Amino acid sequence: MPTNIIVCAKQVVDPETPASAFRIDQDAKQVVPAQGVPPVVNGFDENAVEAALQIKDAGAEANITVISVGTDFVMDVMKKPLSMGADQLILVDDPEVADLDSFASASVLTEAIKKAGEYDLILCGRQASDWDNGTVPLGVAEMLGIPCITLAQKIELTEDGVSVQRAMPDGYEVVESSLPAVVTVSNELGEPRYPTLRGIMQASRKAPTVWSASDLGLSDDQLAKKLELAELFVPVSDLECEFIEGEDEADAGRQLAMKLREARLI
């Protein structure tokens, strides 16, 4: 029997968007997509796709399904996991799921995973680059009632389940779990592979499966926000910089020391 791997991937605003093009709708409390800057697949989610493909490259008979929740999908963007080597793409595309908090996002993903069929391993990026919360995978694991291992830098299937190297500040630790399980993948896994021309051609011929919120039988409570966003804004820096000048470097150093002493910093 093949191992069924689900990868959760999110379309996000390109984190490389120039600051000059970044805008926020204060009334709607939402980021306004920059004109001419297309969205991207969340970088950590690409790491999760790469982890799934590495498992397959290691000889495991695996079926890789990518699931994404949102709206206004750019198909050339969302098909990237397919061009990398994933087998299927499922999009939950509905205005009702366009602006969800972490709890509601986890609820929708959980129902989509259930509807997708059997699952053995669920891979997610450690966090998304838009909100950087990293809580959705934990919610999915809790709702499915299965173990969750975070910050994976290497994943291997074993006879008894899965073995994961967790990235730590001073190295790594090895954690093992039975399946099914959720594993969040960090960038320590390595750079995701580039799509090949053959992969791009194959992906162009694959049509994603598209579901609506009603297809998943989601209740109003599952879609209701549990968190209230009080304010969304671009931080303003009001730091001042003073250049210390002197006749030479030694004189400038003495004047700097005097300034620091006056400020009681030394």
C-alpha positions in Angstrom: 0.0 0.0 0.0 1.4 3.5 -0.9 2.0 6.0 1.9 -0.5 8.8 1.5 1.2 12.2 2.2 -0.8 15.4 2.5 1.1 18.7 2.2 -0.7 21.9 3.3 0.4 24.9 1.2 -0.7 28.5 1.4 -0.7 31.2 -1.3 0.8 34.4 0.3 1.9 37.9 -0.5 5.5 37.8 -1.8 7.7 38.5 1.2 10.1 40.2 -1.2 7.6 42.9 -2.0 9.4 46.3 -1.9 8.5 48.3 1.2 7.4 51.2 -1.1 4.7 49.0 -2.7 3.4 47.6 0.6 0.0 48.9 1.5 -2.5 48.2 4.3 -6.3 48.9 4.1 -6.8 50.3 7.6 -10.6 50.0 7.5 -10.6 46.3 6.3 -7.4 45.5 8.3 -6.0 43.7 5.4 -2.8 43.9 3.3 -3.5 45.3 -0.2 -1.7 43.1 -2.8 0.9 45.2 -4.6 0.2 45.8 -8.3 2.5 43.8 -10.5 3.8 41.6 -7.7 2.3 38.1 -8.0 1.7 36.0 -4.9 3.9 33.0 -4.1 3.6 29.7 -2.3 4.7 30.1 1.3 8.4 29.3 1.4 8.2 26.9 4.4 5.4 25.1 2.6 7.8 24.6 -0.3 10.2 23.0 2.2 7.3 20.7 3.2 6.8 19.7 -0.5 10.5 19.0 -0.8 10.4 16.8 2.3 7.5 14.7 0.8 9.5 14.4 -2.5 12.6 13.3 -0.6 10.6 10.6 1.1 9.5 9.4 -2.3 13.1 9.7 -3.7 14.3 7.4 -0.9 12.2 4.6 -2.4 8.9 4.9 -0.5 5.8 4.2 -2.6 4.1 7.5 -1.9 1.1 9.5 -3.2 1.6 13.3 -2.5 -1.5 15.5 -2.4 -1.2 19.2 -1.9 -4.1 21.0 -0.2 -4.6 24.8 -0.1 -7.3 27.0 1.4 -8.1 30.5 0.2 -9.5 32.4 -2.8 -8.2 34.3 -5.9 -5.7 31.6 -6.5 -3.1 32.3 -9.2 -2.9 28.9 -10.9 0.6 29.3 -12.2 1.7 29.9 -8.6 -0.3 27.1 -7.0 0.7 24.5 -9.6 4.4 24.9 -8.6 4.2 21.9 -6.1 2.8 19.8 -9.0 5.7 20.9 -11.3 8.1 20.0 -8.5 6.7 16.4 -8.4 3.5 16.3 -6.3 0.7 14.1 -7.6 -2.5 16.0 -6.9 -3.6 19.5 -6.0 -6.8 20.3 -4.1 -8.0 23.9 -3.7 -10.6 24.9 -1.2 -11.6 28.1 -3.2 -14.4 30.0 -1.6 -14.9 33.7 -0.5 -16.1 32.3 2.9 -12.5 31.0 3.5 -10.7 34.1 2.2 -10.1 35.8 5.6 -9.8 33.2 8.4 -7.9 33.2 11.7 -5.7 30.3 12.7 -8.5 28.3 14.3 -10.8 28.6 11.3 -8.0 27.8 8.9 -7.2 24.6 10.9 -10.9 23.7 10.9 -11.1 24.0 7.1 -7.9 22.1 6.4 -9.0 19.3 8.8 -12.2 18.8 6.9 -10.4 19.0 3.6 -7.9 16.3 4.7 -10.7 14.1 5.9 -12.6 14.5 2.5 -9.4 13.8 0.6 -9.4 10.2 1.9 -6.8 8.2 3.7 -3.8 9.9 5.1 -0.6 8.7 6.8 1.6 11.7 7.0 0.6 15.4 7.0 3.4 17.9 6.2 3.1 21.6 6.8 5.6 24.5 6.7 6.7 25.6 10.2 4.8 28.9 9.7 3.5 31.1 7.0 5.3 34.2 5.9 2.3 36.5 6.1 1.3 36.1 9.8 4.3 34.0 11.1 2.0 32.4 13.7 2.9 28.7 13.1 -0.3 27.5 15.0 -2.4 26.1 12.2 -0.5 22.7 11.9 -0.9 22.3 15.7 -4.6 22.9 15.4 -4.9 20.4 12.6 -3.2 17.7 14.7 -5.4 18.5 17.7 -8.6 18.3 15.6 -7.5 15.0 13.9 -6.4 13.6 17.3 -2.9 12.6 16.0 0.7 13.4 17.1 2.5 16.5 15.9 6.3 16.9 15.5 7.6 20.4 14.8 10.7 22.0 13.2 11.7 19.0 11.1 15.0 19.2 9.2 14.9 15.6 8.1 12.1 13.1 7.8 12.4 9.3 7.3 9.7 6.7 7.2 10.4 3.7 9.4 8.7 0.3 9.9 6.9 1.6 12.9 6.1 5.1 11.7 8.2 8.2 11.1 11.6 9.4 12.5 12.2 13.2 12.5 15.3 15.2 13.1 14.0 18.4 14.9 16.1 21.5 14.4 17.4 22.9 17.8 19.5 26.0 18.6 22.5 23.9 19.4 22.0 20.9 17.0 19.1 18.6 16.6 17.1 15.9 18.4 15.5 12.8 16.9 11.8 12.2 17.6 9.9 9.1 16.5 6.1 8.7 16.1 3.5 6.3 14.9 1.4 7.2 11.9 -0.7 9.1 11.1 1.1 12.2 12.3 1.5 15.9 11.5 5.1 17.2 10.9 6.0 20.8 10.4 9.0 21.4 8.2 11.7 24.1 8.7 14.1 25.6 6.1 17.0 23.6 7.7 15.7 20.8 5.5 17.4 22.5 2.6 16.4 24.4 -0.5 13.3 23.1 -2.4 14.1 21.7 -5.8 13.4 23.7 -8.9 10.7 22.5 -11.2 12.0 20.8 -14.3 10.7 21.6 -17.8 9.1 18.1 -17.9 7.5 18.8 -14.5 6.1 22.1 -15.7 4.6 20.5 -18.8 3.1 17.7 -16.7 1.6 20.2 -14.2 0.0 22.2 -17.0 -2.0 19.1 -18.0 -3.2 18.5 -14.4 -6.4 20.1 -13.4 -6.7 20.8 -9.6 -9.7 19.5 -7.6 -11.7 22.5 -6.4 -14.0 22.4 -3.4 -16.2 25.0 -1.8 -16.9 25.5 1.8 -20.3 23.8 1.4 -18.6 20.8 -0.2 -16.8 20.3 3.1 -20.0 20.7 5.2 -18.4 23.4 7.3 -20.6 24.9 10.1 -20.8 28.6 10.9 -18.9 27.9 14.2 -16.0 26.3 12.3 -15.6 29.4 10.1 -16.2 31.9 12.9 -13.1 33.8 14.1 -11.9 33.1 17.6 -9.4 36.0 17.5 -10.1 39.7 17.1 -7.6 41.7 15.1 -7.4 45.0 17.0 -5.0 46.9 14.6 -2.9 46.2 11.6 -0.2 48.7 10.7 3.3 49.1 9.3 5.7 49.9 12.2 7.2 53.4 12.0 10.8 53.9 13.1 11.5 57.2 14.9 15.1 56.5 15.7 17.6 59.3 15.4 21.2 58.9 14.3 23.9 61.4 15.3 27.3 61.4 13.6 30.3 62.1 15.9 33.0 64.0 14.1 36.5 64.9 15.3 39.8 66.1 14.0 40.8 62.4 13.6 39.6 58.9 14.6 41.1 59.2 18.1 39.4 62.5 18.7 36.0 61.2 17.4 36.4 58.2 19.7 37.0 60.5 22.7 33.9 62.6 21.9 31.9 59.4 21.5 33.0 58.3 24.9 32.0 61.7 26.4 28.6 61.4 24.8 28.1 57.9 26.2 29.2 59.1 29.6 26.8 62.0 29.5 24.0 59.6 28.7 25.2 57.4 31.6 25.7 54.5 29.3 29.2 53.9 30.4 
